[in-house]
Amino acid sequence: MIRIKGLSVALFVLAPVALAQQVVWGQCGGNGWAGATTCVTGSTCTVQNEWYSQCIPGTAPPASSTSLTVTPPPTSTSTSSDPSSTPIAGLNYWFSFGDSYTQTGFDPNGVLPSPGNVLGNPPFPGWTSTGGGPNWVGFGATTYNKSQVMLYNYAYGGATIDSALVAPYDPSVISLKGQVDQYLAGAATKPPSTPWTSANSLFSIWIGINDLGGSYYQGGDRAAFSDTLLDAEFALVQKLVRIAFFDTGARNFLFAFVPPTDRSPLMLGQSTDAQALLKTVIGGFNTKLAAKAAAFKESHTGVQNYIWDASATFTKILDAPAAYGFTDVLNYGSAPGLFWTNDLHPTSEWFCFVLRGDVWLIWIVAGPVHKVCAQDVAAVLASTIW
Ligand SMILES: *[C@@H]1O[C@H](CO)[C@@H](O)[C@H](O)[C@H]1NC(C)=O
């Protein structure tokens, strides 16, 4: 949570100037990052994943005028004895699984979500890959929600569905399989801290970007491999609903399509053949995902599916960027108008803090990709409580 106390804050929509030091919560590294790599006093450049390092507030006090106070992320030593574990009636739950497009850096053993702190840990907007600012689940749980929603976000940067099928960039990455295991060992047991029910819980899965990006170029039958990947995914969905005869309770699912990463700067640096191949593989995967989701619903009484066509959301912005405030969908960086914050990740819609003399200025970093995503998800979930 970022609070600004006792000073006039200028609000500008301007290109951030080249900064010697990155601001708190700003990006300070990652694959393809060309900006500042050191952080302002009081924060430390911390690696979040291959693509993203972020200036996380440290123990040192912020710079002199101290107009900006930040609550440091909780440590993982917090336990369920935390006050946030006191059950509160009337809350709804969103269990989220995915990769860097969805991650907020949640530690299921840390502070749990509660009213006023819907992400639990780290504080909103969490550790996102957006170049700073909320991602789609952050907006979805705080801006476009239709009730008090507690977001348990197991998504992990770099995740594939199953590391045994497509190896992630680093062995420490928690795959969808590992995320589901974390959930099953914790919140799925309905501890007093998390009194969810089948009716008040949504389970979202946005996965496949790294699976396809890490395998599309291999020879052989890519369509058959997409079946293999999706069969593995739906075996995990099955676990969310039921393990053997044990009803684990998940009923409401949101499945998100793989976005057109063939149009990311990463892929624009590859051959047009490679781009076309990835596009074909993604299209095939998404078609199969829709079919498998429908078949799963058919064979599981009480299961309700919502499908968000993230590919359509990305494509409508990429095809008409000006309508969304973008001037550049080919390059990446933190300047306003850029769709991509680095060579694989789109922007949020956020601001950064810059200390000028004694005054903190807020720079709007234009680029509402994740915000538009959240709006489209809200439309898909329009008839629900989430
Ligand atoms: C959405 O979530 C925010 C943050 O918890 C909350 O303040 C707001 O009241 C919620 N919206 C609705 C309609 O419940």
The ligand as an SDF file (V2000), in Angstrom:
LIG
                    3D

 14 14  0  0  0  0  0  0  0  0999 V2000
  -14.1750   -4.2490   -4.6800 C   0  0  0  0  0  0  0  0  0  0  0  0
  -13.0440   -4.4360   -3.8800 O   0  0  0  0  0  0  0  0  0  0  0  0
  -12.6250   -3.2710   -3.1780 C   0  0  0  0  0  0  0  0  0  0  0  0
  -11.3450   -3.6250   -2.4880 C   0  0  0  0  0  0  0  0  0  0  0  0
  -11.5560   -4.6400   -1.5480 O   0  0  0  0  0  0  0  0  0  0  0  0
  -13.7080   -2.8330   -2.2390 C   0  0  0  0  0  0  0  0  0  0  0  0
  -13.3040   -1.6540   -1.5630 O   0  0  0  0  0  0  0  0  0  0  0  0
  -14.9930   -2.5990   -2.9990 C   0  0  0  0  0  0  0  0  0  0  0  0
  -16.0270   -2.2870   -2.1070 O   0  0  0  0  0  0  0  0  0  0  0  0
  -15.3440   -3.8330   -3.8110 C   0  0  0  0  0  0  0  0  0  0  0  0
  -16.4880   -3.5460   -4.6670 N   0  0  0  0  0  0  0  0  0  0  0  0
  -17.6980   -4.0420   -4.4090 C   0  0  0  0  0  0  0  0  0  0  0  0
  -18.7710   -3.6600   -5.3740 C   0  0  0  0  0  0  0  0  0  0  0  0
  -17.9420   -4.7640   -3.4570 O   0  0  0  0  0  0  0  0  0  0  0  0
  1  2  1  0
  1 10  1  0
  2  3  1  0
  3  4  1  0
  3  6  1  0
  4  5  1  0
  6  7  1  0
  6  8  1  0
  8  9  1  0
  8 10  1  0
 10 11  1  0
 11 12  1  0
 12 13  1  0
 12 14  2  0
M  END
$$$$
